[in-house]
Amino acid sequence: MLSTLSTVATIVVVALIAREFGSERRGQILAAICAAVSGFVLGVGHLVSTATYDLLAWMLIGLFAVKLLRTGDGRWWLALGVTAGIAVENKYLVVLPIGALFVSLLIVGPRGVLRSWWLLAGVAVAGLIALPNILWQFQHDWPQLKVAGGISEDDGTENRIMFVPLQILQLSPFLVPVWIAGFRRIWRELPWARAVALAYPVLCVIVLAAGGKSYYALPLLLVLVAAGCEPTLRWIGRHRVVAVVGLTLTALTSAVFTLPVLPASAADFVIPVNKEQGEQIGWPAFAASVADAWERIPLGERSTATLFTGNYGEAGALVRYGPPHGLPSPYSAHMSFWDWARPPDTNTGPVLLVELERTPIFESYFRGCEQVGTIDSIVANDEDGTALVLCSAPAEAWSTLWPKVRQFY
């Protein structure tokens, strides 16, 4: 429900951005429709994820930035600061659009908005709101930055190769003419907003250099979509049937690629574009397979045995679906699942490892490891082929072992 409400708010903000660009009611409605049927908005809108709320924050930042440039009223820096500070509590990615906007303002102006005392006030407000998060990150050796580094190191090359195709596919190929029209309109007709248009290619360069995920730049495309609705309306006046067909196809393709509407047997078709589709399938069967492997542990040893998963998704699935199979609470050293609980030192018995792939270095932390099963998922998701490895015991006490096995990606 919270994700749905956040997404509805995002769609409304896109319409408000269109209004700031001079669109009348029809243009605002078209902007809302384009946002509502876009693949990215549908994709993050039906899941609870940091990206869901990050998207709303980016749209608010876009709205306040356009208001700032249109009016020249520096007080909008305060609104930007409040939004950025709250957004940092959710995800640090919010610094990217703001950084891209600063670079764009330095290149094309108007630089006058950067000489306002309100800018310093906005920075101070953002810092004050974000301070508890930043202090926690500092005290815990910046785990969020370690996650970002892991993404760049492990997936950076693939992210760079797929960046341009996914910019087109993840929002919708049918919306490409709209956001191109938006960029052209800003550059030719709205010179005061050129920094907003330039911020998108600047952000793309930053994400490519860092090896970040393609969706990091997608929210700014929605700002360009909002700007492109006026020229699109003029085009629709001459091509109504084509426009209706285009929006219908946008809605249908976005739903197919982002919502769980396909049968599981057909999900492999959309997983290359939207990996999350595969992560919504097969968890009950996954838990049943883990339970079969757990049954290999003698009854007398289960009270001191440990169920240890390779990632938080698997751990979450076993929390949800494991109890009916008699499985104990799982542990995982992945991301923040590591913080929530670690096995007690009294767990000196067998350890069932749920590994995406067998890793000798990781298994060296345990004794007598032997694969006793494999997850055979019905789709090509991360869990397909996961190894179930039964070890006789941890190599040392869990309190000593726990800091060594933590994974940030």
Buried (B, 14 or more C-beta within 10 A) or exposed (E): EEBEEBBBBBBBBBBBBBBBBEBEEEBBBBBBBBBBBBBBBBBBBBEEBEBBBBBBBBBBBBBBBBBBBBEEEBEBBBBBBBBBBBBBBBBBBBBBBBBBBBBBBEEBBBEEBEEBEBBEBBBEBBBEBBEEBBEEBEEEEBBBEBBBBBBBEEBBEEBBEBBEEBBBBBBBBBBBBBBBBBBBBBBEEBEBBBBBBBBBBBBBEBBBEBBBBBBBBBBBBBBBBBBBBBBBBEBBEEEEEEBEEBBEBBBEBBBBBBBEEBEBEEBBEBBBBBEBBBBBBBBEBBBBBBBEBBEEBEEEEBEBBBBBBBBBBBBBBBBEBBEEBEBBEBBBBBBEBBEEEBBEBEBBBBBBBBBBEEEEEBBEBBBEBEBBBEBEBBBBBBBBEBBBBBBEBBBEBBEEBBEEBBBBB
